[in-house]
Structure formats: C-alpha cells, structure tokens
Amino acid sequence: MHTAHLSALTAKHSKLDQRIAVEAQRPLPDQMLIAQLKKEKLRVKEEMAR
C-alpha cells in the first residue's frame, strides 16, 4: 500500500511539474498560478519524504 501511495505522489509531482512548465511557456504566464502550483508541488515532495 505504501508503494502505491508513493507512486501516486510521484505521478502528481510530475504532473504539477509539467503544468508549471506549460504555464511558464505562455506569452503572459499567470505568476499567481505558477506560485500556487509550486507550493502544491513542494507539499507533495514533503509528503513523499515521509
């Protein structure tokens, strides 16, 4: 069960990373959205470290 949870967190972390990259490439990136996504990505990373 722990492995499945870690796999899900890894997938979520990767998806957030992709969303950040896509938003950053836009002509006028939404900095508030990028900050929110980065916070969520950090929260997921911290959860993975537990």
C-alpha positions in Angstrom: 0.0 0.0 0.0 2.8 2.4 0.8 4.4 1.8 -2.6 1.1 2.6 -4.3 0.7 5.9 -2.3 4.3 6.8 -3.2 3.7 6.1 -6.9 0.6 8.3 -6.8 2.5 11.1 -5.2 5.3 10.8 -7.7 2.9 10.9 -10.6 1.2 14.0 -9.1 4.6 15.7 -8.5 5.5 15.0 -12.2 2.1 16.3 -13.4 2.5 19.5 -11.4 6.0 20.0 -12.8 4.5 19.7 -16.4 1.8 22.2 -15.6 4.3 24.7 -14.3 6.4 24.3 -17.4 3.4 24.8 -19.7 2.3 27.9 -17.8 5.8 29.4 -17.8 6.0 29.0 -21.6 2.8 31.0 -22.3 3.3 34.6 -23.6 1.8 36.0 -20.4 2.2 33.4 -17.7 0.0 33.7 -14.7 2.5 34.2 -11.9 -0.1 33.6 -9.2 -1.0 30.2 -10.7 2.7 29.3 -11.0 3.3 30.1 -7.3 0.2 28.1 -6.3 1.4 25.1 -8.4 4.9 25.3 -6.9 3.5 25.3 -3.4 1.4 22.3 -4.2 4.5 20.6 -5.7 6.5 21.3 -2.6 3.8 19.9 -0.4 3.7 16.7 -2.5 7.5 16.5 -2.3 7.4 16.8 1.5 4.7 14.1 1.7 7.0 11.8 -0.4 9.9 12.4 2.0 7.8 11.0 4.9 
